[in-house]
Amino acid sequence: MNLSKSQYIRGLQCEKALWLHKYRPDLRKISQQSDRTMSTGMSVGELARDLFPEGESIEFDPKDFQGMVRKTQELIEQGADTIYEASFSHDGIFVMCDILHKEGDGWQMIEVKSATSVKGYYLNDIAMQWFTLSRCDIPLASACVAVINNGYTREGALEVDKLFKIIDVTSDIQARQSDVSDNLHRLSSIIEGEMPETPIGSWCSEPFGCDYRGHCWSDVPSVSVFDLYRLNSKKKFEAWHAGVSIDDADEKMSLTKTQRLQVESYRDKQTRVDPKKIELFLEKLVYPLSYFDFETFMDAIPRFDTQRPYQQMPFQYSLHIEHVEGCLEHKEFLADERYDPRRELAQRMLQDISESGSIIAFNQSFEITRIKELAEMFSDLKEPLLALIPRFIDLIEPFRSLAYYHPDFNGSFSIKSVLPAMFPNDKELSYKSLGIQNGGMAMETYAALLYMAPELREEKRKALLDYCHLDTLAMVKIVKKLRINTLTTNLI
């Protein structure tokens, strides 16, 4: 059997995915999120080597795994104390250890993860490594996981020993060794047999999103019971396997008010509008209206002083101001990616937002939390920043309260669902026409600006501005349409 560590983990999650990966790799579709996760993991893995400096590295060669194994053995025989990507093979199984460090008469095996805690499925990964090294006669002293310490705050030079926490998992790994043997035997049979008839289930996304989902879910219609609002995963799969469709879900399942409305609206293709609820919402708005949206990035490895791992760092905002007479003005800010953006952003925001009137955000808790964090960071700006918070109005409110429900919301009240449903033919309001189409892409693009050629950098900065601009323009248009719909009499 030829089985790598990643294939072993894939097989534990779903046997069908393992079989497809071996025989039908053409069906694989890698998501942007997978690419981002892999990139972060590689950066963190490289940095973790500084915990055990001056080690020897095994260069990855996908065409010569046995060469990697031989090089590892040579380094061990030569007395190396630390080996990065130490590679071993036994009975067709191939593994690479992030860090292998000499500890007394044995070796400490360290797996590096970009998460902030040890997750259960990490142990399956490490247990297979321990199993393989043991059969290669490598004396093992301990198994550990190096994870990010999210309690660390950078002050000055990066302190790698404080950024990481090393957690000993030896006893857990030793207890799993018989399971590894059983799993390898089972997965070997899977690979040698016909494709398993594994139905879709929670394993399609837990613990990882499967890159063969498009193939296995091809029979699931674009709108299905999986779109039911806040229905838990177990009930969704139970309904699907029982043959329940979105058309008859209200007849075969116990649904909430929102879920029933979703089904009814989908079935009759009618938008539900409650003018009285909309009027109550609109009455809260005080001119001038400041439509506001942040974009943020998160670094596993803090770049700036007072930054924590995975802290939400605002680097951009868009602001549309609507005056009572109807005129609209736009202001925006996009930080220089070379510097900590927070103070300049906070100062510019205080200058740009109207001194009075409502501040409108979509799902306001995100913007409010960022403002509170800025207030805590800058004592001289604390009072004016906190004064913004009582002025916030959440534009998601009329949608969550079912004052307005469109069948194309498909059970989602995010702005990315609401906008195209309300304005299906307006190219000006289409995220699909933009170079950056969601917050994840914005975060990734901003992080990459540092490494771009000047021409490409300017192009991408414009794309960031265009994306954030649409987020606030969208809110302007949505409020305008809600005003129009107060005249509608199609009551819920």
N, C-alpha and C positions, 0 to 999 in steps of 0.2 A: 504494500500500500504506500502510495506517495501522498503525504498529508502534511501541510504546513500548520503552524500555530493558528493563523487566521482562518484557515479552512476548518480546523477543528472547532473553533469558536462559532463559525458560521453553521456547522452541522449541529451543534448543541442547540442553537436557536431554531433551526428549521432544517430537517433532513432533505426536503425537496430543494431548498436553496443550495445546499451543498452539491446535490446531484446536477442541478442546472449549471452551477459554477464550473463543474468539470466538463460537462458535455454540451452545454448551450451558452457559452459566455457571450455569444452575439446578442442575447436577450437582455444583457445587463445594461442598466442606465444609472450612472452615478450622479447623485444630486449635488447642487452647489453647496448644500450644508455639509455633505460628506467631504467635499474638497476643503472647505474652511476648517472643519474639525481636524482633518489630516494635517493641514498646514500648521495649525496651532500646536498639535501634538509633536510635530517635528521640531518646532522652535523650542518648545519646553524640554524635549528630550536632549537637544544639543546643549542647552544651558545647564541641565542637571549634571552633565559630565564634570562641571566645575566643583561638584561636591566631592569628587574623587579625581583630582587633577593628575596630569601627566600619565594618563593611561594610554594603552595602545588600541587603535581602532581597526575593526575589520571592515573593509570596503565592501559595500553591497554589490553583488554581481549576479543578476537573475539568470545568467547563462552558465554559472559555475558555482552552484551551492557547495559542491564537494571541495572546491578550492577554498572557499570560506572556512569550511570545517578544518581543512588541513592547516590553514594559517592560524586558526585559533589554537589547535593542538601544538603547533610550533611555539607560539607565544607562551603557552603554559609550560612547556618543557624548558623554555629559556628563562623561566622564573618571573614572568610578568606579574605584577601585583594587581593591576586593573586592566580589564579588557572591555571596550565598548562594542556592542553588537556581537558579542561572542556567539559563535555558531556551532551547532551540534546536530548530528543526524544519527538516528537509530531505527533500524527496521522500517525504513521508508518515511520516518517522521523527521521533519526539519524544524528547528527552532532557533531563534535569535534572542539573546538576553540583552536588554538595554545596557545594563552595567553588571559586570561580574568582578567582584572585589575580594582579594585575599583576606581571610579572617582566621588567624591562627593556622591550624592545620587544614582548614577547609576553605570554602568559598561562600561569600555572601552574594546572593542573587537579588538585584534591585530592578524592579519594573517601574518605569517612569510614566506617570499619568498626568494629564493636564487638568483633571478634575480636582475638587477641593476635599474629597473624602474617598475612602475605599468603597467601591461598589461591589456587590456580590459577584457579578460576572467577571470581575478582575481575577477572582480566585481560581476560576476554571482555567483561565489563561496561564496563570503562574503555576498551577498544579501540573499542567502538561509540560511546562519547562522543567520543573523539578523531576518529573517522571523520566523525561528524556535524558537529562544530565546524569541522573542516578544510574541509568543503564549504560551510560558512556563512562562509568567509573570515575565520575567527578565527585569528590567528597564535598558535600554541601553542609555548611554550618547554619545558614539561616536564609529565609526568604522575606523580602521587604517590598513595600510599595512607597515610592516617593511621590507625594501629591502636593498640590499648591496650598500654601498656608494663606487663606483669605483674611487672616487677622494681621497679616504683615502690611505695614505702610512704608513706602519708600521714602527715605530721607537721605539725599545725597547719592553716593554710589550704591548700585544694586548689591544687596547682601544675599548672595545665593543660599547661604546656610540658613537664613531666616525665611527666605521665600518658599523653601520646601520643608515639608514634614516627612520624615521617614518612619513608616509604621511597620512593625514586625508582624508578619502573618504566618510564621513558620508552622505553628500548631494547626492552623486551618488547612494549610497546604498538605501537610503530612496526613491529615485525616481524609483527604480526598484522593489519595493515591489509588485505592482500589477502584474508585469511580472512573478514574482516567483509563485504567486498563479495560473496564467494561465498555466505556464509551468508544474507545478506539476500535474494539472488536465490532461493535454495532455499526459505527460509521464506515468501517471497511466493507461490511456487508452491503450497506447502502450504495456505496460507490460501485461495487461490482454487480449490482442488480439493476432492475428496471426503475424508472422514475417513480418515487413515492407519490401516492395519491393524497398528499397533505392538503387539507382544506385551508382556506384563509382563516386567520385568527389573530389574536393579540401578538403572537410571535412575529407577525409581519412588520411590527414596529418596535418591539421590545426584546432585548435592550437597544437594538439598533434598527434604523429604518432600512428595509431590505431593498437592494438594488435590482431585484427581480420582481418587485411589486407590480410593475406595469404589465408583466406577463400573467402573473397569477390573478390579478384583479381585472383582467380584460372583460370579464362577464358582468362586472359591477357597473350599472348605469351611472351616468354623470351626476344624477340626483338619486339618492337612495336612503335607506334607513341610517346609513353611516353619517348622514348630514343632520340628523335630528338634534335639535338644540340641547346641549348639555345632557345628552343621554350617555350613561357610562359605557365604556368599551365592552364589557361583558354582555350587557343587554343588547347592544348593537349587533354583535356577532350571533347571539341567540336568535334575534329577530331575522337576520339574514339567512341563517341556516334553516329557519322554520319557513322560509319562503315569503316573508313579509316584505312588501314593497312600500315605497313612500306614498303610493296612492291609497292603500288600504290600512296604513299603520294605525289610524284612529279607530278602526273597527276591530283590530286584532291585538292592540296593546293598550296599556294604561298610560296616557300621555298627560303632560302638563298643559296649562293653558297656551303657553307659547308654542309648544310642539303641535298641539291641535290646530292652532292658527296656521302654522307652517304647512301642515298637510293640506288643510282646506284651501289655502291660498295657492299652493302648487297645483292642486287638482282642478280648480276652476280658473286658474290663471288671472285672478283678480287681486288688485292692490287694496289692502284694508287701510282706511284712514279714519282717525277719530279727531275731527276738527276741534272739539272742546279741549282735548288733551294738548293738542298742538298750540292752541291759543294760550293755554296756561303756561306752556314752556316759553313761547315768544314774549309773553308779558314780563318775563324775568330779565329780558335783554335790555340793557341800558346803553344808549349811544354816547360816544363813538364805540363801535364794536371792534375789538382787537382779536382777530383770528390768529392763533399762535400754535406753532409746532416746533419741537426740538428734534434733532437727530443726534444720536450718541454712538460712541464706540466703547468696546470693552477689551482690555488687554489682559491676557493671562500673566504677562510679565510687565509690571508697571514701568512706564517710560519717564514719568515726571514725579517730582517731589510731592508728598502727601497723597499720592495715588495708591490705591489698593488693587490687588488682583481682581479682575472681573468687575471693577467698579464702573458704573454707567457714567461715561464722561461726555457731557454735551459739547459738541464742536460746531454746531450749526443751528440756525433757526430761520424760519420764514414767518413774516407778519403781514397780514393784510388788514388795513384799517378802513372800516366802512363808516362814513359820517352820516349824520341824520338826513342830510339833503340828498344822499345817494351816491356821492362821489367815493371812489375807492383809491387808496394809495397802498403801495407795497414797499416793505423794507425787509432787508435780509442781512445775515451775517454768516460767513464761512471762515473758520479760523485758519491760520497758517499752521500746517501740519507739523512744522518743526518745533513748535512751542506749546506749552500747556495752554489750552484754549479757555480755561474756566473764568479767569478774572476779566479778560477783555470781553468775553461773551456776556458776562453778568452786567458789566458797565454799559455795553452797547444796548442790551435788552432794556435796561432801565431808562435809557435815553429814548429808545424807539417806541416803546409801548405807551399808549395814550395815558395821561395822568389820571383820567377818570374813565368811566364806562366799563362794560363787561369785557372780560377776556375769555374767549371761546376756544376750547380745545376738544379734541375727540378722544374720549377716555382720559379725562383730565388728571387722574391720579399719577400718571407718568410725569407730566410736566410739573405738577405740584411737588412731587417728591424730589425732582431735580432742583427746583428752586429752593426747597428747604435745605438741601445739601449745600448749595452755593451760599446760602445765608449762614450756615454753620461754619463755613470755611473762611468767609470774609466778614469780619466783625463790623467793619466800617460800612458795609453794604447790607447788613442784616435787616435793619429796620425797613428800608424801602423794598427789599426783596420780599420779606414776609407780608408787607402791605399789599402785595399783588394777589396773594392767595384767596382772600375773601371775595375777590372780584371774579373768580373763575366760574364759568358755566360749562357744563359737560354736554356736548352736542350728541353724545350717544344716548342721552336720556330719552328723547322721544321715540327712539327705535326700540330700546330695551323695554320701555313701558307699553309698547305696541300701539303707540299713537299713529305710527306709520309702518306698515309692513308690506313689502313687495315680494312676490313669489320668487324672484331671482336672488333674494338674500340667502336662500338655502340654509337657513338656520344660523347665519353669521351676521353679527352687527358691527363688524370691523368696517373702517372706511373703505377698504379695498373691496368689500362686498357691496356696501351701500351705494357708492358712487356709480359704478357701471350699471347697477340695476335702475337707478333713478335717471341716469343720462346715457342710455345705451348707444346712442348714435352721435355723441358729441366727441369729436376727435380731440378737441382742446382739453377734455377731461379724461383722457385715456392714459393710464399708466403704461399700457403696452407699447405706446409710441415713444416712450422715453428710453434713454440709454441705461438709466437706473430705475428699477421698477418696484423695489421694496427696501425696507430698512436694513435687511441683511446685506444687500448689495451695496447700499450706501456706506455701511460700516466697513465692509471689505475694501471698497474703493478708497475711502479716506485713509485707511491704514496703508494702502499701497502707494499713495501719492509721493511719499518720501523717496521712492525708488524709480520714479518715472522720469523720462526725458521731458524737458520743459514744454514742448509742444503737446505731448500727450497729457501732461499734468494739467495744462490749462483747459484742454478738452474735457477732462474728467471733472475738474472743478465746476465747469459750466453744467455738466450733467448732474452734479450734486445740487447745484442751485435750482435747476429746472425741476428736479424731483421734489425738493422741499417746497418750492413755490406751488406746485400742484396740490400738495397736502393742505395748504391754507386756502388756496383758491377754491378747492373742492368744498371746504366748509362754507365759504361765502355762497356758492351756488346751491348747496343743500338747504341753507337757511332760507334763501330766496324761494326755493321750491316749496318748502314747508309753509311759507306765508301764502303762496298760491293755493296750497291744498287745504287751507282752513275754510275754503269755500266749498270743498267737496262734501257731499252728504252720504257717502258710502260708509256708514258707521259700522264699527265692529259689533 
